Amino acid sequence: MFVVGNTVGAAANISIERRLTQADGDPEARLRETMKAATDIAMRYPRLRARVESAAGTE
């Protein structure tokens, strides 16, 4: 299972990179928008909010 878990993370990174570079516009801006949307969703859930806040150093 450990090997599969590592592969999934790498595949997710490759997938998002491809999606951002194939779309029109600035890939860095699209990444910022995607991360902001994911953060906004995570802030709705207490456990995810705690992880986001601790990763941001606002704990």
Residue frames as a rotation matrix with the C-alpha (Angstrom) as fourth column:
MET 1
0.560 0.829 0.000 0.00
0.829 -0.560 0.000 0.00
0.000 0.000 -1.000 0.00
PHE 2
0.291 -0.509 -0.810 2.83
0.297 -0.757 0.582 2.41
-0.910 -0.410 -0.069 0.76
VAL 3
-0.741 -0.606 0.290 4.09
0.426 -0.090 0.900 2.27
-0.519 0.790 0.325 -2.83
VAL 4
-0.166 0.774 0.611 0.62
0.932 -0.078 0.353 2.97
0.321 0.628 -0.709 -4.20
GLY 5
0.653 0.417 -0.632 0.27
0.661 -0.721 0.208 5.96
-0.368 -0.553 -0.747 -1.87
ASN 6
-0.186 -0.808 -0.559 3.51
0.187 -0.588 0.787 7.48
-0.965 0.041 0.260 -3.14
THR 7
-0.777 -0.088 0.623 2.47
0.613 0.119 0.781 6.95
-0.142 0.989 -0.039 -6.75
VAL 8
0.249 0.956 0.155 -0.88
0.964 -0.260 0.052 8.63
0.090 0.136 -0.987 -6.27
GLY 9
0.492 -0.115 -0.863 0.78
0.346 -0.884 0.315 11.82
-0.799 -0.453 -0.395 -5.02
ALA 10
-0.612 -0.778 -0.142 3.17
0.103 -0.256 0.961 11.95
-0.784 0.573 0.237 -7.96
ALA 11
-0.571 0.477 0.668 0.34
0.818 0.259 0.514 11.27
0.072 0.840 -0.537 -10.42
ALA 12
0.511 0.785 -0.350 -1.72
0.819 -0.568 -0.080 14.08
-0.262 -0.246 -0.933 -8.90
ASN 13
0.081 -0.574 -0.815 1.16
0.076 -0.812 0.579 16.53
-0.994 -0.109 -0.023 -9.32
ILE 14
-0.865 -0.409 0.289 1.65
0.276 0.094 0.957 15.54
-0.418 0.908 0.031 -12.96
SER 15
-0.193 0.893 0.406 -2.09
0.979 0.150 0.134 15.78
0.059 0.423 -0.904 -13.61
ILE 16
0.610 0.452 -0.651 -2.41
0.553 -0.831 -0.060 19.30
-0.568 -0.324 -0.757 -12.24
GLU 17
-0.310 -0.791 -0.528 0.69
-0.021 -0.549 0.835 20.47
-0.950 0.270 0.153 -14.09
ARG 18
-0.826 0.040 0.562 -0.70
0.547 0.293 0.784 19.18
-0.133 0.955 -0.265 -17.39
ARG 19
0.164 0.983 0.078 -4.11
0.986 -0.162 -0.040 20.67
-0.026 0.083 -0.996 -16.77
LEU 20
0.483 -0.011 -0.876 -2.65
0.318 -0.929 0.188 24.09
-0.816 -0.369 -0.445 -15.94
THR 21
-0.533 -0.772 -0.346 -0.30
-0.081 -0.361 0.929 24.21
-0.842 0.523 0.130 -18.94
GLN 22
-0.708 0.302 0.638 -2.90
0.701 0.408 0.585 23.05
-0.083 0.862 -0.501 -21.47
ALA 23
0.363 0.907 -0.215 -5.47
0.878 -0.410 -0.248 25.68
-0.313 -0.098 -0.945 -20.55
ASP 24
0.194 -0.215 0.957 -5.42
0.562 -0.775 -0.288 29.18
0.804 0.594 -0.030 -21.94
GLY 25
0.846 0.129 0.517 -3.96
-0.232 -0.785 0.575 31.94
0.480 -0.606 -0.634 -19.83
ASP 26
-0.077 -0.913 0.400 -1.27
-0.780 -0.195 -0.594 32.10
0.621 -0.358 -0.697 -17.18
PRO 27
0.138 0.131 -0.982 -0.60
0.219 0.963 0.159 28.73
0.966 -0.237 0.104 -15.49
GLU 28
-0.818 -0.479 -0.320 0.70
0.416 -0.108 -0.903 30.38
0.398 -0.871 0.288 -12.31
ALA 29
-0.701 0.639 0.317 -2.47
-0.698 -0.705 -0.124 32.46
0.144 -0.308 0.940 -11.99
ARG 30
0.210 0.794 -0.571 -4.60
-0.553 0.578 0.600 29.35
0.806 0.190 0.560 -12.53
LEU 31
-0.262 -0.376 -0.889 -2.61
0.499 0.736 -0.458 27.53
0.826 -0.563 -0.005 -9.84
ARG 32
-0.989 -0.077 0.125 -3.18
-0.053 -0.605 -0.794 30.40
0.137 -0.792 0.594 -7.40
GLU 33
-0.292 0.955 0.046 -6.92
-0.892 -0.290 0.346 30.34
0.344 0.060 0.937 -8.19
THR 34
0.208 0.330 -0.921 -7.08
-0.130 0.942 0.308 26.55
0.969 0.056 0.239 -7.74
MET 35
-0.597 -0.513 -0.616 -5.22
0.538 0.314 -0.782 26.68
0.595 -0.799 0.089 -4.43
LYS 36
-0.888 0.330 0.320 -7.43
-0.450 -0.767 -0.457 29.51
0.094 -0.550 0.830 -3.15
ALA 37
0.056 0.958 -0.282 -10.57
-0.790 0.215 0.575 27.55
0.611 0.190 0.768 -4.04
ALA 38
0.068 -0.097 -0.993 -9.22
0.283 0.956 -0.074 24.42
0.957 -0.276 0.092 -2.31
THR 39
-0.884 -0.433 -0.176 -8.29
0.306 -0.252 -0.918 26.45
0.353 -0.866 0.355 0.77
ASP 40
-0.590 0.740 0.322 -11.73
-0.769 -0.637 0.056 28.07
0.246 -0.215 0.945 0.89
ILE 41
0.322 0.703 -0.635 -13.38
-0.428 0.706 0.565 24.64
0.845 0.090 0.528 0.79
ALA 42
-0.237 -0.506 -0.829 -11.01
0.505 0.665 -0.550 23.22
0.830 -0.549 0.098 3.43
MET 43
-0.922 -0.156 0.354 -11.79
-0.166 -0.667 -0.726 26.11
0.349 -0.729 0.589 5.79
ARG 44
-0.027 0.994 0.105 -15.40
-0.773 -0.087 0.629 24.87
0.634 -0.065 0.770 6.00
TYR 45
0.681 0.218 -0.699 -14.33
0.090 0.922 0.376 21.70
0.726 -0.319 0.608 7.81
PRO 46
0.887 -0.260 0.382 -12.79
-0.459 -0.402 0.792 21.86
-0.052 -0.878 -0.476 11.32
ARG 47
0.580 -0.713 0.393 -10.12
0.345 0.652 0.675 19.19
-0.738 -0.256 0.625 10.84
LEU 48
0.282 -0.466 0.839 -9.04
0.938 -0.050 -0.344 20.51
0.202 0.883 0.423 7.46
ARG 49
0.805 0.047 0.592 -9.14
0.007 -0.998 0.070 24.08
0.593 -0.052 -0.803 8.77
ALA 50
0.843 -0.514 0.158 -6.73
-0.199 -0.025 0.980 23.12
-0.500 -0.857 -0.123 11.55
ARG 51
0.289 -0.759 0.584 -4.32
0.767 0.549 0.333 21.59
-0.573 0.351 0.741 9.05
VAL 52
0.418 -0.097 0.903 -4.49
0.717 -0.576 -0.393 24.60
0.558 0.812 -0.171 6.72
GLU 53
0.905 -0.032 0.424 -3.93
-0.236 -0.867 0.439 27.01
0.353 -0.498 -0.792 9.59
SER 54
0.687 -0.700 0.193 -1.01
0.027 0.291 0.956 25.00
-0.726 -0.652 0.219 11.01
ALA 55
0.219 -0.600 0.770 0.60
0.948 0.317 -0.022 24.77
-0.231 0.735 0.638 7.55
ALA 56
0.489 0.036 0.872 0.22
0.469 -0.853 -0.228 28.52
0.735 0.521 -0.434 7.13
GLY 57
-0.548 -0.778 -0.307 1.86
0.649 -0.164 -0.743 29.17
0.527 -0.607 0.595 10.49
THR 58
-0.377 0.500 0.780 -1.18
-0.410 -0.845 0.344 30.93
0.831 -0.190 0.523 11.94
GLU 59
0.147 0.454 -0.879 -1.73
0.504 0.730 0.461 28.48
0.851 -0.511 -0.121 14.76
